[in-house]
Amino acid sequence: MAAAAVTVVMWASAFVSIRSAADHFHPGALALGRLLTASIALGVVLLIKRVPVPPRAAWPGILASGVLWFGLYMVVLNWGEQQVDAGTAAMVVNIGPIVIALLSGWLLKEGFPPGLMAGMGVSFVGAAVVGMSTSEGGSSSVAGVLLCLLAALAYGAGVVSQKPALRHGTPLQVTTYGCFVGTAFTLPFAGQLVSELPEAPASAVLNMVYLGLGPTALAFTTWSYALSRTTAGKMGATTYAVPAVVVLIAWTTLGEVPGRLTLLGGAICLAGVAVSRRRPAGVRGRA
């Protein structure tokens, strides 16, 4: 739970940093800069701890999650958020946890626990309320919505791909090598990044570095650690706390006072997460 909480807070803070950096970097360049920073940091940790290369059985999941989640998801999400308002993006991307629950229930044989499905339904309603309360009417495009939908699908498929890899590799191995794969996937945007770095203000560059160190290197590792100890469906449901935390961070750091509808949506999100994480009465107290 502590690892999941770190992930939620870090990912929520990413939305604030992306808002600043995205004005000065193209979507692919921002994704590459973020992943390069994370790869360097995680690579240093590997060298210091002398972590070996993951076993062969872990590589299919590492490659799939690296391409889908670290690579495609980050590029497409950055691109989509440039064409839709934040509220619409939040609503569409929050289909991701539902995709995780459906795919993990089917492919990973995790089943479809009633409590999990009910909690996810409640949280999705909360995310929709937050999205509607922050939506800027008329600023969305069909292409932007489709890009956000593709991001949600890539996110869901990437998480489900990562889960089997954690049976064979450690969270640090799976995260680090997945990040390496994502970095390689975004290398075609290197020219953009090189040309935009000198023109970007220091604040945008620092935000990109923070995205790599915090929401990527740290948060993806704590995510993998938590995912290795629970089901993909429950971890996906936990991310529904992100919209509520984003509201709090924007309130405290940017002075963006949320309206009553936004606060209500955040509360509904948290209530849904609590429902999805609650154990059935028959298994309480078991290890």
C-alpha positions in Angstrom: 0.0 0.0 0.0 2.9 2.4 0.8 4.4 1.7 -2.7 1.1 2.2 -4.4 0.6 5.5 -2.5 4.0 6.8 -3.7 3.1 5.9 -7.2 -0.3 7.7 -7.0 1.2 10.9 -5.6 4.1 10.9 -8.1 1.8 10.3 -11.1 -0.6 13.0 -9.9 2.3 15.5 -9.7 3.3 14.6 -13.2 0.2 16.3 -14.6 1.3 19.6 -13.1 4.9 19.2 -14.5 3.6 18.2 -18.0 1.4 21.3 -18.1 4.5 23.4 -17.8 6.9 21.4 -20.0 4.4 20.7 -22.8 4.4 24.3 -24.0 8.0 24.1 -25.0 8.5 20.5 -26.2 6.8 18.4 -28.9 5.1 15.3 -27.5 7.8 12.9 -28.7 10.6 15.1 -27.5 9.1 15.4 -24.1 8.6 11.7 -23.8 12.2 11.0 -24.9 13.7 13.5 -22.5 11.6 12.1 -19.6 12.6 8.5 -20.5 16.3 9.3 -21.0 16.5 10.9 -17.6 14.8 7.9 -16.0 17.0 5.5 -17.9 20.2 7.2 -16.7 19.0 7.3 -13.1 17.8 3.6 -13.1 21.0 2.5 -15.0 23.1 4.1 -12.3 21.1 2.2 -9.6 21.7 -1.1 -11.6 25.4 -0.5 -11.7 25.7 0.3 -8.0 23.6 -2.6 -6.9 25.2 -4.9 -9.6 21.8 -6.1 -10.7 22.0 -8.8 -13.4 20.2 -8.9 -16.7 16.6 -10.2 -16.4 16.1 -13.9 -17.2 14.9 -14.8 -20.7 11.4 -15.7 -19.4 10.9 -12.0 -18.3 11.7 -10.5 -21.6 8.4 -10.9 -23.5 6.6 -8.9 -20.8 9.5 -6.3 -20.6 9.5 -5.7 -24.3 5.7 -5.5 -24.6 5.3 -3.1 -21.6 8.3 -1.1 -22.7 6.9 -0.4 -26.1 3.2 0.0 -25.1 3.4 1.7 -21.8 6.8 3.5 -21.5 6.9 4.3 -25.2 3.6 4.5 -27.0 1.5 5.6 -24.0 3.7 8.6 -23.1 4.0 9.9 -26.7 0.3 9.5 -27.5 -0.9 11.0 -24.2 1.3 14.1 -24.6 0.0 14.4 -28.2 -3.6 13.9 -27.3 -3.5 16.4 -24.4 -2.4 19.1 -26.8 -5.7 18.7 -28.7 -8.2 18.2 -25.9 -8.8 20.0 -22.7 -7.6 18.5 -19.4 -11.0 17.4 -18.3 -11.8 15.4 -21.5 -8.3 13.8 -21.4 -8.8 12.7 -17.8 -12.2 11.1 -18.6 -10.9 9.2 -21.7 -7.6 8.1 -20.2 -9.4 6.8 -17.1 -10.8 4.0 -19.3 -7.3 2.5 -18.8 -8.0 0.8 -15.4 -11.1 -0.7 -16.8 -9.0 -2.1 -19.7 -6.6 -3.5 -17.1 -9.4 -5.2 -15.2 -10.9 -6.8 -18.3 -7.6 -8.0 -19.8 -6.2 -9.3 -16.5 -9.5 -11.1 -15.7 -9.4 -12.7 -19.1 -5.7 -13.2 -20.0 -4.2 -13.5 -16.4 -7.1 -15.5 -15.1 -7.6 -13.0 -12.2 -11.3 -13.2 -12.6 -13.8 -10.4 -12.1 -14.4 -9.9 -8.3 -17.7 -8.1 -7.7 -16.1 -5.7 -5.2 -13.4 -4.7 -7.6 -15.8 -4.2 -10.5 -18.2 -2.2 -8.3 -15.3 0.0 -7.0 -14.0 0.7 -10.5 -17.5 1.7 -11.6 -17.8 4.1 -8.7 -14.3 5.5 -9.3 -15.0 6.0 -13.1 -18.1 8.0 -12.2 -15.9 10.1 -9.9 -13.3 10.6 -12.7 -16.1 11.6 -15.1 -17.4 14.2 -12.6 -13.9 15.6 -12.2 -13.4 15.7 -15.9 -16.7 17.5 -16.5 -16.0 20.0 -13.8 -12.6 20.9 -15.4 -13.7 20.6 -19.0 -13.5 23.6 -21.3 -16.4 23.2 -23.6 -15.7 23.2 -27.3 -11.9 22.8 -27.1 -11.8 19.0 -27.8 -11.2 17.4 -31.2 -12.1 14.0 -32.5 -8.4 13.3 -33.2 -7.5 14.3 -29.6 -10.1 12.1 -28.1 -9.0 9.1 -30.2 -5.3 9.7 -29.2 -6.3 9.7 -25.5 -8.3 6.5 -26.1 -5.2 4.9 -27.8 -3.2 6.0 -24.7 -5.7 4.3 -22.4 -5.5 1.1 -24.4 -1.7 1.2 -24.5 -1.6 1.8 -20.8 -3.9 -1.1 -20.0 -2.2 -3.5 -22.3 1.2 -2.5 -21.0 0.3 -3.1 -17.4 -1.2 -6.6 -18.2 2.0 -7.4 -20.2 4.2 -6.3 -17.2 2.5 -8.6 -14.7 3.9 -11.9 -16.1 7.4 -10.5 -16.3 7.4 -9.9 -12.6 7.1 -13.6 -12.0 10.6 -14.0 -13.4 12.3 -10.6 -12.8 12.5 -8.2 -9.9 10.6 -5.0 -9.9 13.8 -3.0 -10.5 14.8 -5.2 -13.4 11.4 -5.1 -15.1 11.1 -1.4 -14.6 14.6 -0.5 -15.7 14.7 -2.6 -18.8 11.2 -1.6 -19.7 12.3 2.0 -19.5 15.3 1.2 -21.7 13.0 -0.3 -24.3 10.7 2.8 -24.1 13.7 5.1 -24.6 14.8 3.1 -27.7 11.2 3.4 -29.0 11.2 7.2 -28.7 14.7 7.7 -30.2 13.3 8.9 -33.5 12.3 12.1 -31.7 16.0 12.8 -30.7 16.3 15.5 -33.4 13.3 17.4 -32.0 14.7 17.2 -28.4 18.1 18.4 -29.4 16.7 21.4 -31.3 14.1 22.3 -28.6 16.4 22.0 -25.5 18.4 25.2 -26.1 15.2 27.2 -26.7 13.3 25.9 -23.7 13.3 27.9 -20.4 15.0 26.4 -17.4 11.7 25.7 -15.7 10.5 23.5 -18.6 13.8 21.6 -18.6 13.7 21.1 -14.8 10.1 19.8 -15.1 11.2 17.3 -17.8 14.0 16.1 -15.6 11.6 15.8 -12.6 9.2 13.8 -14.8 12.0 11.4 -15.5 13.3 11.1 -11.9 10.0 11.1 -9.9 7.0 10.0 -11.9 9.0 7.6 -14.1 12.1 6.2 -12.3 10.7 6.2 -8.8 7.0 5.8 -9.4 7.2 3.0 -12.0 9.5 1.1 -9.7 7.2 1.4 -6.7 4.3 0.5 -9.1 6.1 -2.7 -10.2 6.9 -3.5 -6.6 3.2 -3.2 -5.6 2.0 -5.0 -8.8 4.2 -8.0 -8.0 2.3 -8.4 -4.7 -1.3 -8.0 -5.8 -3.5 -8.4 -8.9 -3.3 -6.1 -11.9 -7.0 -5.3 -11.6 -6.6 -4.0 -8.0 -3.5 -1.9 -8.9 -5.4 -0.5 -11.9 -8.3 0.5 -9.6 -5.8 2.2 -7.2 -4.8 4.7 -9.9 -8.4 6.1 -9.8 -7.0 8.1 -6.7 -4.8 10.1 -9.1 -7.5 12.6 -10.2 -8.3 13.4 -6.6 -4.6 13.9 -5.7 -4.1 16.1 -8.8 -6.9 18.4 -7.6 -5.1 18.7 -4.2 -1.7 19.3 -5.7 -3.0 22.0 -8.1 -4.9 23.6 -5.2 -1.8 23.7 -2.9 1.0 24.5 -5.5 -0.8 26.4 -8.3 -3.5 28.1 -6.2 -6.2 26.6 -8.4 -9.2 26.4 -6.0 -11.4 23.5 -7.0 -15.1 23.9 -7.3 -17.7 21.9 -5.4 -18.3 19.5 -8.3 -14.5 18.8 -8.6 -14.3 18.1 -4.9 -17.3 15.8 -5.1 -15.8 13.9 -8.0 -12.5 13.5 -6.1 -14.3 12.1 -3.1 -16.2 9.7 -5.3 -12.9 8.5 -6.8 -11.4 7.8 -3.4 -14.6 6.0 -2.3 -14.4 3.8 -5.3 -10.8 2.9 -4.6 -11.7 2.0 -1.0 -14.4 -0.3 -2.3 -12.2 -2.0 -4.9 -9.4 -2.6 -2.3 -11.7 -4.0 0.4 -11.3 -7.7 1.0 -14.3 -10.0 1.0 -15.5 -10.9 4.4 -14.5 -14.5 4.1 -10.8 -13.7 3.5 -10.1 -11.0 6.1 -7.3 -11.8 8.4 -5.6 -14.2 6.0 -2.0 -13.6 4.8 
